[in-house]
Amino acid sequence: MSIERFETGPRMSQVVVHGNTVYLAGVVANKAKGESVTRQTEEILSIIEGHLAKAGSDKSKLLSATIYITDMKNFAEMNAVWDAWVSPGNTPARATVEARLAAPPYHVEIMVTAAK
């Protein structure tokens, strides 16, 4: 089976496609860095949609999602954005973890896997 990589750098690729499975690296909000959890989550989900489209997929084909959030007190705020975005009836398996992210201005990071 072939492997395709998109936005490949020396450390990682943002998107890897193996067969009919699309793997995304963790996505953070660079434009909304330091802004609210709502704004960061909106930007992240927009980036994810773009990555999935590039790989020939979309949010209705999500298989799993891992969400990292720096403070669980913001869980409901992040979920409000997620719930409005996710494809009804096509919700992925999901885990949400409180974690320290790469830099303090990041409040949310999301990593997904999808079918093509």
C-alpha positions in Angstrom: 0.0 0.0 0.0 1.2 3.5 -0.8 1.9 6.2 1.7 1.4 9.8 0.9 2.6 12.7 3.1 1.5 16.3 3.0 3.3 19.3 4.6 6.3 17.2 5.5 9.1 18.7 7.6 12.2 17.5 9.2 10.3 16.4 12.4 6.9 15.3 11.1 4.2 15.4 8.4 1.0 17.2 9.1 -1.0 14.6 7.1 -0.2 11.0 6.3 -2.4 8.8 4.1 -1.9 5.1 4.2 -4.3 3.2 2.0 -7.8 4.5 2.9 -6.8 5.9 6.3 -5.9 9.6 6.9 -3.8 10.5 9.9 -3.4 14.1 11.1 -0.7 15.4 13.4 -1.9 17.4 16.4 -3.3 20.7 15.2 -3.0 24.0 17.2 -4.3 27.5 16.4 -1.4 29.7 15.3 -3.5 32.7 14.3 -5.6 32.5 17.5 -2.6 31.6 19.7 -3.2 33.2 23.1 -6.9 33.8 22.4 -10.0 32.1 23.9 -10.5 28.3 23.9 -13.5 29.0 21.6 -11.5 30.9 19.0 -8.6 28.4 19.1 -11.0 25.4 18.7 -12.7 27.1 15.8 -9.4 27.7 14.0 -8.2 24.2 14.7 -11.3 22.6 13.3 -11.1 24.8 10.2 -7.5 23.6 9.7 -8.5 20.0 10.2 -11.2 20.4 7.5 -8.6 21.7 5.1 -6.2 18.9 5.8 -8.9 16.3 5.4 -10.0 17.8 2.1 -6.4 17.8 0.8 -6.3 14.0 1.6 -9.6 13.3 -0.1 -11.7 13.0 3.1 -14.0 15.1 5.3 -15.3 15.4 8.8 -18.1 12.9 8.2 -15.4 10.2 7.9 -13.7 10.8 11.2 -12.7 7.6 13.0 -11.1 8.9 16.1 -10.1 12.2 17.8 -7.8 13.0 20.6 -8.2 16.4 22.2 -5.6 17.9 24.5 -6.8 20.8 26.6 -4.7 22.7 29.1 -7.4 23.1 31.7 -10.5 21.0 32.1 -12.4 24.0 33.4 -12.6 24.9 29.6 -14.0 21.5 28.6 -17.6 22.8 28.1 -16.3 25.8 26.1 -14.3 23.6 23.7 -17.2 21.1 23.5 -19.7 23.8 22.4 -17.5 24.5 19.3 -16.9 20.8 18.7 -20.5 19.8 19.0 -21.6 22.5 16.5 -18.9 21.4 14.0 -18.9 17.6 14.2 -21.0 15.7 11.6 -24.3 14.5 13.3 -24.5 10.8 13.2 -20.9 10.4 12.3 -19.2 11.3 15.6 -15.8 9.6 16.0 -14.4 7.7 18.9 -12.9 10.4 21.1 -10.7 11.1 24.1 -10.1 14.4 25.8 -7.0 14.8 28.0 -5.8 17.6 30.2 -2.2 18.3 29.2 0.5 20.9 29.1 1.0 21.9 25.5 4.1 23.0 23.6 3.8 26.7 24.5 1.6 28.5 27.1 -0.4 30.5 24.5 -1.9 27.2 23.2 -5.0 26.0 25.1 -6.2 23.2 22.7 -4.6 20.7 20.4 -6.6 18.2 18.3 -5.4 15.1 16.5 -7.7 13.0 14.3 -7.8 9.9 12.1 -10.3 9.6 9.3 -11.2 7.2 6.5 -10.9 8.4 2.9 
